[in-house]
Amino acid sequence: MKVLAIGDLVGNVGLKKFEKEYKELKEKENIDFCIVNAENVNDGFGITEKDFRKLVDLNVDCITMGNHTWGKKDIFGFIDSPKIIRPANYPSNNPGKGYRIYKCNGKKIAVINLIGRVEMGILSDSPFEVSEKIIEQIRNEVDIIIIDFHAEATAEKLALRHYLDGKANIIFGTHTHVETADEFISEKGTAYITDIGMTGPKNSIIGMDPDVALKRFLTSIPERYKSASGEAKLRGCIFEINDENCRVKNIRRVKID
């Protein structure tokens, strides 16, 4: 089985790039299951129903979110769809689900979405305690456990990898929009990469318009970010899983410019 994880879709540029490349990529790589982080898909802040429907029409299996989950009010109309999850360590009274279980090729795949607490500005519960509790609840009913950890701090992502080593099959990071080159599989069988990068405008500052971003850095005057335009890039990661024991046997970063 091959699982494709696509890094944060940023703006309409990122969505169009994914639409353009996904079908060919899926066929070429024999992808069985696809996860897309889409919390930045609408001009960098949240997701609308129109964006959501486009991803559903593309047959994406799971859409994960992050700190901009509630960026567009549209989401309250489809947050309960089985195609989408929001961070599981948000307060428990939030709408939506933090994990879902999917069936693929005779296997049950659990996808868990988490958000970090370091430099994120979100009042969330511990991603360590919440993920461990979820895994304990579901480990006997699923074959594969995948975690999208939407976090800023590299150390926090690595800490979760150590904490859940051998308990999750795949842990990949999102949010920083810059892909890392530290993919590996631990001795206990957990496949990990700190960040899978961004699918969005190439000539940008992590997907945002450079002029606006520079003005903020140079003047410290708050100005609303807006996503950049122009040519796009696609980033992600393919995890190849052994069908017999459900262990990841290969990780490969995806880079399409």
C-alpha positions as CSV (number, residue, x, y, z in Angstrom):
1,M,0.0,0.0,0.0
2,K,1.2,3.5,-0.8
3,V,0.0,6.5,1.3
4,L,0.5,10.0,-0.2
5,A,0.6,13.0,2.2
6,I,0.4,16.5,0.6
7,G,1.9,19.5,2.4
8,D,-0.2,22.5,3.3
9,L,-2.3,23.7,0.3
10,V,-1.8,27.5,0.3
11,G,-4.3,29.7,-1.6
12,N,-5.9,29.1,-4.9
13,V,-2.5,28.7,-6.5
14,G,-1.9,25.6,-4.3
15,L,-5.3,24.1,-4.9
16,K,-4.9,24.5,-8.7
17,K,-1.4,23.0,-8.6
18,F,-2.8,20.0,-6.6
19,E,-5.7,19.6,-9.1
20,K,-3.3,19.7,-12.0
21,E,-0.8,17.1,-10.6
22,Y,-2.8,14.7,-8.4
23,K,-4.4,12.4,-11.0
24,E,-1.1,11.8,-12.8
25,L,0.8,11.5,-9.6
26,K,-1.7,9.0,-8.2
27,E,-1.6,6.8,-11.3
28,K,2.2,7.0,-11.8
29,E,2.9,6.1,-8.1
30,N,0.0,3.7,-7.6
31,I,-1.3,5.7,-4.6
32,D,-3.9,3.9,-2.5
33,F,-4.7,6.5,0.1
34,C,-4.2,10.3,0.1
35,I,-4.1,12.8,3.0
36,V,-4.1,16.6,2.3
37,N,-3.6,19.4,4.8
38,A,-5.9,22.2,3.7
39,E,-6.1,24.6,6.5
40,N,-4.5,27.4,4.4
41,V,-6.3,26.7,1.1
42,N,-8.5,29.8,1.1
43,D,-6.0,32.7,0.7
44,G,-3.9,31.2,3.5
45,F,-6.7,31.2,6.2
46,G,-9.1,28.3,6.5
47,I,-11.2,26.4,4.0
48,T,-14.5,27.2,2.3
49,E,-17.2,24.8,1.1
50,K,-16.2,25.4,-2.5
51,D,-12.6,24.4,-1.7
52,F,-13.8,21.4,0.3
53,R,-16.0,20.1,-2.6
54,K,-13.1,20.4,-5.1
55,L,-11.0,18.2,-2.9
56,V,-13.8,15.7,-2.4
57,D,-14.4,15.6,-6.2
58,L,-10.7,14.7,-6.6
59,N,-11.3,11.7,-4.4
60,V,-8.9,12.8,-1.6
61,D,-9.4,10.3,1.2
62,C,-8.8,12.6,4.2
63,I,-8.4,16.4,4.7
64,T,-6.5,17.5,7.8
65,M,-6.5,21.0,9.4
66,G,-4.6,23.1,11.9
67,N,-4.5,26.5,13.6
68,H,-6.7,28.1,10.9
69,T,-9.4,25.4,11.1
70,W,-12.0,28.0,12.0
71,G,-10.7,30.7,9.6
72,K,-13.8,30.5,7.4
73,K,-17.3,30.1,8.8
74,D,-18.2,27.8,6.0
75,I,-16.5,24.9,7.8
76,F,-19.3,24.6,10.3
77,G,-21.5,23.3,7.5
78,F,-19.2,20.4,6.6
79,I,-16.9,19.8,9.6
80,D,-18.8,16.6,10.4
81,S,-18.1,15.1,7.0
82,P,-16.1,11.8,7.2
83,K,-13.6,13.4,4.8
84,I,-12.3,16.0,7.2
85,I,-10.7,16.1,10.6
86,R,-9.5,18.9,12.9
87,P,-6.9,18.8,15.6
88,A,-7.8,16.2,18.2
89,N,-6.3,18.2,21.0
90,Y,-8.7,21.1,20.5
91,P,-11.1,21.5,23.4
92,S,-13.4,18.4,23.4
93,N,-16.5,20.6,23.0
94,N,-15.4,21.8,19.5
95,P,-17.4,20.5,16.5
96,G,-15.9,17.9,14.3
97,K,-13.6,14.9,15.0
98,G,-9.9,14.8,15.7
99,Y,-9.5,11.4,14.1
100,R,-11.3,9.1,11.8
101,I,-11.0,5.5,10.7
102,Y,-11.0,4.6,6.9
103,K,-11.0,1.4,5.0
104,C,-8.5,0.9,2.2
105,N,-7.4,-2.3,0.5
106,G,-8.8,-4.5,3.2
107,K,-7.0,-2.5,5.9
108,K,-8.3,-0.1,8.5
109,I,-6.4,3.2,8.6
110,A,-6.8,5.7,11.5
111,V,-5.7,9.3,10.7
112,I,-5.2,11.6,13.7
113,N,-4.8,15.3,13.4
114,L,-2.8,17.1,16.2
115,I,-1.8,20.7,16.8
116,G,1.4,21.8,18.6
117,R,1.4,24.1,21.7
118,V,4.8,25.8,21.2
119,E,4.6,29.2,19.5
120,M,1.2,28.4,18.0
121,G,-1.1,30.8,19.9
122,I,-3.8,28.2,20.3
123,L,-5.2,27.1,23.6
124,S,-5.0,23.3,23.1
125,D,-4.7,20.2,25.2
126,S,-1.4,18.2,25.3
127,P,-0.9,16.5,21.9
128,F,1.1,13.9,23.8
129,E,-1.6,12.9,26.2
130,V,-4.5,13.2,23.7
131,S,-2.7,11.1,21.0
132,E,-1.7,8.4,23.5
133,K,-5.3,8.2,24.7
134,I,-6.7,7.9,21.2
135,I,-4.2,5.2,20.2
136,E,-5.0,3.2,23.3
137,Q,-8.7,3.3,22.4
138,I,-8.3,2.3,18.8
139,R,-5.1,0.2,18.5
140,N,-6.9,-3.1,18.6
141,E,-9.4,-2.2,15.8
142,V,-7.1,-0.6,13.2
143,D,-4.1,-1.8,11.2
144,I,-2.4,1.5,10.5
145,I,-2.2,4.7,12.5
146,I,-1.1,7.9,10.8
147,I,-0.6,11.3,12.5
148,D,-0.5,14.8,10.9
149,F,1.2,16.9,13.6
150,H,0.6,20.6,12.7
151,A,3.2,22.3,14.8
152,E,5.8,25.1,14.7
153,A,8.6,23.8,16.8
154,T,10.9,21.1,15.4
155,A,11.7,19.9,18.9
156,E,8.0,19.4,19.7
157,K,7.6,17.3,16.6
158,L,10.6,15.2,17.3
159,A,9.5,14.8,20.9
160,L,6.2,13.4,19.8
161,R,8.0,11.0,17.5
162,H,10.0,9.7,20.5
163,Y,6.9,9.6,22.7
164,L,4.9,7.6,20.2
165,D,7.7,5.5,18.8
166,G,6.4,2.1,17.9
167,K,2.8,3.1,18.6
168,A,2.1,5.0,15.3
169,N,3.0,3.7,11.9
170,I,3.5,7.2,10.4
171,I,4.1,10.7,11.9
172,F,4.5,13.6,9.5
173,G,4.7,17.3,10.3
174,T,2.9,20.2,8.7
175,H,2.6,24.0,9.3
176,T,6.1,25.4,8.7
177,H,5.6,25.2,4.9
178,V,9.3,24.3,4.5
179,E,10.1,20.6,3.7
180,T,12.7,18.9,5.8
181,A,15.2,16.2,4.7
182,D,15.1,14.1,7.9
183,E,12.7,11.3,6.8
184,F,13.5,7.9,8.5
185,I,12.0,4.8,9.9
186,S,12.8,4.0,13.6
187,E,13.8,0.5,14.8
188,K,10.3,0.2,16.3
189,G,8.8,0.8,13.0
190,T,7.5,4.4,13.1
191,A,8.1,6.4,9.9
192,Y,8.8,10.0,10.5
193,I,9.5,13.4,8.8
194,T,9.5,16.7,10.6
195,D,7.7,18.6,7.8
196,I,6.4,17.6,4.4
197,G,6.4,21.2,3.1
198,M,3.9,23.3,1.2
199,T,1.9,23.1,-2.0
200,G,1.5,26.7,-3.2
201,P,3.2,29.7,-4.8
202,K,6.9,29.3,-5.4
203,N,7.8,33.1,-5.3
204,S,6.5,33.7,-1.8
205,I,7.4,33.8,1.9
206,I,5.9,30.5,3.0
207,G,3.1,31.0,0.6
208,M,2.4,34.6,1.4
209,D,2.9,37.7,-0.8
210,P,6.5,38.8,-0.3
211,D,5.7,42.5,-0.3
212,V,3.2,42.2,2.5
213,A,5.4,39.9,4.5
214,L,8.5,42.1,4.2
215,K,6.5,45.2,5.3
216,R,5.6,43.4,8.5
217,F,9.2,42.4,9.1
218,L,10.6,45.8,8.3
219,T,8.1,48.0,10.1
220,S,6.5,45.7,12.7
221,I,3.2,47.2,11.6
222,P,0.5,44.5,11.5
223,E,-0.9,44.0,8.1
224,R,-3.1,41.2,7.0
225,Y,-1.2,38.5,5.0
226,K,-2.4,37.5,1.6
227,S,-1.3,34.5,-0.4
228,A,1.0,35.1,-3.3
229,S,0.3,34.5,-6.9
230,G,2.3,33.1,-9.8
231,E,3.9,29.7,-10.4
232,A,3.3,26.9,-8.0
233,K,5.2,24.0,-6.4
234,L,3.9,20.8,-4.9
235,R,5.5,19.1,-1.9
236,G,4.6,16.0,0.0
237,C,5.7,12.5,0.9
238,I,4.9,8.9,-0.1
239,F,5.0,6.2,2.5
240,E,5.1,2.6,1.2
241,I,3.7,0.1,3.6
242,N,4.2,-3.6,3.7
243,D,0.8,-5.3,3.2
244,E,1.8,-8.3,5.4
245,N,2.9,-6.5,8.6
246,C,1.7,-2.9,8.0
247,R,5.2,-1.5,8.6
248,V,6.5,1.3,6.5
249,K,9.3,0.0,4.3
250,N,10.1,3.1,2.3
251,I,9.7,6.9,2.6
252,R,10.1,9.3,-0.4
253,R,9.7,13.0,-0.5
254,V,7.6,14.4,-3.5
255,K,8.8,17.5,-5.2
256,I,7.0,18.9,-8.3
257,D,7.9,22.4,-9.5
